């Protein structure tokens, strides 16, 4: 469960997670966040076929909550 209660904020977080891009509309610069799928594709493209992707930095609880996990 998320602590973000405003619907528009939840939708914004969900959109950023889904698209990997942030518009800069709420106090942070325009940003591009590589999605885990994009990272996996890049690792495979350079020959690293046996890999595991871990989230190292960021609000992981928000991602889990936005996805219903």
N, C-alpha and C positions, 0 to 999 in steps of 0.2 A: 504494500500500500504506500502511496506517495504522500508526502506532506504538502505538496503543491495543491492548493484547493481551488484556485481560479481557473475556470475552464479555458480561457484564452491562453493562459500560461501553459497548461497541460497540452493544449493543441500545438503551441509553439515548440515545446520540448519534443513532442512526438514527431513533428515535422522535421526538426533538426536531426533527430536520430534516424529517421527514415531516409532523408535526402543527403545527410552529411554536409549540409550548408547552413550557415546562419546569416540572416539579413542585417544584423547589427541594430535591430529595432529596439532592443531593451538594454542599452547601456554597455554593450560589448561591440567591438569592431566587427565588420564583415569578416566572416571566417569560413574556411573550408575544413571539414573534419573528414578524414579518410574513413570510409566505412570498413567494417571487418571483411565484408565480401570483396571490396576493392583491394585490401591488403593481401588477402588470400590469393587473389588473381595475380597480383604482382609477384608474390613469392613463388608461385607456381611458374610464372613466365620466365623467371631467371633461374629455374632449375631446382628450387627448394621445394620438392614435392612432399616431403614428410615434415610437416610443420604444425604447430599449435599456436593459436593466437590468444593472447591474454590481454585484458584491459589493465594498463599500468597506471594511467592517470585519468581522472575524470569522475563524474557522478554516476557510477555504475548502478546505484540504487534507483536513479531516475529512469535509466534505460529499462531495468527490470520492471519497475512499476508501470511505465508507459506501455510496455508490451504485455502487461497482465501477469508478470511472473513473480 
